[in-house]
Amino acid sequence: MLRGTCGTGKSTLANELAMRLHVPVPVLHKDDIYDSVVELVPEHHSRNRICFDFLCRFLTNVIAANATVILDYGLNKPTYPN
């Protein structure tokens, strides 16, 4: 899991790591989930909630399957602005 504030290079590092480790599953980027619901869910907080709910369910399944995944997501807290 790579986590940090926006613009710190998480996606770049995640993609490079996946390539070097030959991870069979593509890197999962939280922003891809977030961007896919922008037009349907206008509120930022609600979009983040959808993303983190999905990621929690996804990671539960990854762990149960003993699978490999690289996850890239931002550092969010309710007190952070957008």
C-alpha positions as CSV (number, residue, x, y, z in Angstrom):
1,M,0.0,0.0,0.0
2,L,1.3,3.4,-0.9
3,R,-0.2,6.3,0.9
4,G,0.6,10.0,0.9
5,T,-0.6,13.5,-0.1
6,C,-1.4,14.4,-3.7
7,G,1.6,15.0,-5.9
8,T,4.1,13.0,-3.9
9,G,4.7,10.4,-6.6
10,K,2.5,7.5,-5.3
11,S,1.2,6.5,-8.7
12,T,4.6,6.8,-10.4
13,L,6.1,4.6,-7.7
14,A,3.2,2.1,-7.7
15,N,3.4,1.6,-11.4
16,E,7.2,1.2,-11.4
17,L,7.0,-1.2,-8.5
18,A,4.4,-3.3,-10.2
19,M,6.5,-3.5,-13.4
20,R,9.7,-4.4,-11.5
21,L,8.0,-7.1,-9.3
22,H,6.0,-8.5,-12.2
23,V,2.8,-8.2,-10.2
24,P,0.1,-10.1,-12.2
25,V,-2.7,-7.7,-11.1
26,P,-2.6,-4.1,-12.3
27,V,-2.0,-1.4,-9.8
28,L,-5.3,-0.2,-8.3
29,H,-5.5,3.6,-8.0
30,K,-8.0,5.1,-5.7
31,D,-8.2,8.1,-8.0
32,D,-9.5,5.9,-10.8
33,I,-12.5,4.9,-8.6
34,Y,-13.0,8.5,-7.4
35,D,-12.9,9.9,-11.0
36,S,-15.4,7.3,-12.2
37,V,-18.2,8.6,-9.9
38,V,-17.5,12.3,-10.2
39,E,-20.5,12.9,-12.5
40,L,-22.8,10.8,-10.5
41,V,-21.9,11.9,-7.0
42,P,-21.3,15.7,-6.7
43,E,-20.1,15.8,-3.1
44,H,-16.4,15.2,-2.5
45,H,-17.0,13.5,0.9
46,S,-19.5,11.1,-0.6
47,R,-17.1,10.2,-3.4
48,N,-14.4,9.5,-0.9
49,R,-16.7,7.3,1.2
50,I,-17.6,5.3,-1.9
51,C,-13.9,4.8,-2.7
52,F,-12.9,3.7,0.7
53,D,-15.9,1.4,1.1
54,F,-15.0,-0.3,-2.2
55,L,-11.3,-0.5,-1.3
56,C,-12.1,-2.1,2.1
57,R,-14.3,-4.7,0.5
58,F,-11.7,-5.3,-2.3
59,L,-8.8,-5.7,0.2
60,T,-10.8,-8.1,2.3
61,N,-11.2,-10.3,-0.7
62,V,-7.5,-9.9,-1.7
63,I,-6.4,-10.9,1.8
64,A,-8.8,-13.9,1.9
65,A,-7.4,-15.1,-1.5
66,N,-3.8,-14.5,-0.4
67,A,-3.4,-12.5,-3.6
68,T,-1.0,-9.8,-4.6
69,V,-2.1,-6.3,-5.3
70,I,-0.5,-2.8,-5.3
71,L,-2.8,-0.1,-4.0
72,D,-2.2,3.6,-4.5
73,Y,-4.4,5.9,-2.5
74,G,-4.2,9.4,-1.0
75,L,-3.8,10.5,2.6
76,N,-7.3,11.6,3.6
77,K,-8.7,12.6,6.9
78,P,-12.1,14.2,7.6
79,T,-10.3,17.3,8.8
80,Y,-8.3,17.7,5.6
81,P,-9.8,20.2,3.0
82,N,-10.8,18.5,-0.3
